[in-house]
Amino acid sequence: MDQKINIKIAGRMFNLTASTPEAEQLYREAAETINRRFAAFTRSYPGKNVSDLLSMIALHETVIRLQLQQDIDRYKEDKDLLAKDLENYLQENR
């Protein structure tokens, strides 16, 4: 059931629709994260306009997402190697 929610980011209100309570929670957590970063970047870069600050936040968060994706890919490779090693071990010790 879709639910209309209001999210405030960098002082501006946005009307969104959340398809589930879990989606609503994610929207709210994301907005909170953005607002914390916005406050930190505002302190670090006084005089920058909102658009510049939000662009810097988008870059920062995207870098984090890409790093996490690289970690996931590495873990998948490690898992595949371990599975192959286990399979080889089991075949050798039958």
C-alpha positions as a Markdown table, in Angstrom:
| # | Residue | x | y | z |
|---|---|---|---|---|
| 1 | Met | 0.0 | 0.0 | 0.0 |
| 2 | Asp | 1.6 | 3.3 | -1.1 |
| 3 | Gln | 1.9 | 5.9 | 1.5 |
| 4 | Lys | 2.6 | 9.6 | 0.9 |
| 5 | Ile | 5.4 | 10.9 | 3.1 |
| 6 | Asn | 7.2 | 14.2 | 3.5 |
| 7 | Ile | 11.0 | 14.3 | 3.6 |
| 8 | Lys | 13.1 | 17.4 | 4.4 |
| 9 | Ile | 16.5 | 17.6 | 2.8 |
| 10 | Ala | 18.8 | 20.6 | 3.1 |
| 11 | Gly | 15.8 | 22.7 | 4.3 |
| 12 | Arg | 13.5 | 21.8 | 1.4 |
| 13 | Met | 10.5 | 19.6 | 1.7 |
| 14 | Phe | 9.9 | 16.8 | -0.7 |
| 15 | Asn | 6.6 | 14.8 | -1.2 |
| 16 | Leu | 7.3 | 11.2 | -1.9 |
| 17 | Thr | 5.5 | 7.9 | -2.1 |
| 18 | Ala | 6.7 | 4.9 | -0.1 |
| 19 | Ser | 5.5 | 1.6 | -1.4 |
| 20 | Thr | 6.1 | -0.2 | 2.0 |
| 21 | Pro | 6.9 | 0.7 | 5.6 |
| 22 | Glu | 10.4 | -0.5 | 4.9 |
| 23 | Ala | 10.8 | 1.8 | 2.0 |
| 24 | Glu | 9.5 | 4.7 | 4.1 |
| 25 | Gln | 12.1 | 3.9 | 6.7 |
| 26 | Leu | 14.9 | 3.8 | 4.1 |
| 27 | Tyr | 13.8 | 7.2 | 2.7 |
| 28 | Arg | 13.8 | 8.7 | 6.2 |
| 29 | Glu | 17.2 | 7.2 | 7.0 |
| 30 | Ala | 18.6 | 8.4 | 3.7 |
| 31 | Ala | 17.3 | 11.9 | 4.3 |
| 32 | Glu | 18.8 | 11.9 | 7.8 |
| 33 | Thr | 22.2 | 10.8 | 6.4 |
| 34 | Ile | 22.1 | 13.5 | 3.7 |
| 35 | Asn | 21.1 | 16.2 | 6.3 |
| 36 | Arg | 24.0 | 15.2 | 8.6 |
| 37 | Arg | 26.5 | 15.3 | 5.7 |
| 38 | Phe | 24.9 | 18.7 | 4.6 |
| 39 | Ala | 25.5 | 20.1 | 8.0 |
| 40 | Ala | 29.1 | 18.8 | 8.1 |
| 41 | Phe | 29.9 | 20.1 | 4.6 |
| 42 | Thr | 28.3 | 23.5 | 5.4 |
| 43 | Arg | 30.7 | 23.8 | 8.3 |
| 44 | Ser | 33.7 | 22.6 | 6.3 |
| 45 | Tyr | 32.9 | 24.8 | 3.2 |
| 46 | Pro | 31.2 | 28.0 | 4.4 |
| 47 | Gly | 29.9 | 30.1 | 1.6 |
| 48 | Lys | 29.2 | 27.3 | -0.8 |
| 49 | Asn | 25.7 | 27.3 | -2.2 |
| 50 | Val | 23.2 | 24.5 | -1.6 |
| 51 | Ser | 23.6 | 23.0 | -5.1 |
| 52 | Asp | 27.4 | 22.8 | -4.7 |
| 53 | Leu | 27.1 | 21.2 | -1.2 |
| 54 | Leu | 24.5 | 18.6 | -2.5 |
| 55 | Ser | 26.8 | 17.8 | -5.4 |
| 56 | Met | 29.7 | 17.2 | -3.0 |
| 57 | Ile | 27.4 | 15.0 | -0.9 |
| 58 | Ala | 26.3 | 13.0 | -4.0 |
| 59 | Leu | 29.9 | 12.5 | -5.0 |
| 60 | His | 30.9 | 11.4 | -1.4 |
| 61 | Glu | 28.0 | 8.9 | -1.1 |
| 62 | Thr | 28.6 | 7.5 | -4.6 |
| 63 | Val | 32.3 | 6.9 | -3.8 |
| 64 | Ile | 31.2 | 5.0 | -0.7 |
| 65 | Arg | 28.7 | 3.0 | -2.7 |
| 66 | Leu | 31.4 | 2.1 | -5.3 |
| 67 | Gln | 33.8 | 1.1 | -2.6 |
| 68 | Leu | 31.2 | -1.2 | -1.1 |
| 69 | Gln | 30.5 | -2.7 | -4.5 |
| 70 | Gln | 34.2 | -3.4 | -4.9 |
| 71 | Asp | 34.2 | -5.1 | -1.5 |
| 72 | Ile | 31.2 | -7.2 | -2.4 |
| 73 | Asp | 32.8 | -8.2 | -5.7 |
| 74 | Arg | 36.0 | -9.2 | -3.8 |
| 75 | Tyr | 34.0 | -11.2 | -1.3 |
| 76 | Lys | 32.2 | -13.0 | -4.1 |
| 77 | Glu | 35.5 | -13.9 | -5.7 |
| 78 | Asp | 36.9 | -15.1 | -2.3 |
| 79 | Lys | 33.7 | -17.1 | -1.8 |
| 80 | Asp | 34.0 | -18.7 | -5.2 |
| 81 | Leu | 37.7 | -19.6 | -4.6 |
| 82 | Leu | 36.8 | -21.1 | -1.2 |
| 83 | Ala | 34.0 | -23.1 | -2.7 |
| 84 | Lys | 36.3 | -24.4 | -5.4 |
| 85 | Asp | 39.0 | -25.3 | -2.8 |
| 86 | Leu | 36.4 | -27.1 | -0.7 |
| 87 | Glu | 35.1 | -29.0 | -3.7 |
| 88 | Asn | 38.7 | -30.0 | -4.7 |
| 89 | Tyr | 39.5 | -31.1 | -1.1 |
| 90 | Leu | 36.3 | -33.2 | -0.8 |
| 91 | Gln | 37.0 | -34.9 | -4.2 |
| 92 | Glu | 40.6 | -35.7 | -3.2 |
| 93 | Asn | 39.6 | -37.1 | 0.2 |
| 94 | Arg | 36.7 | -39.4 | -0.9 |
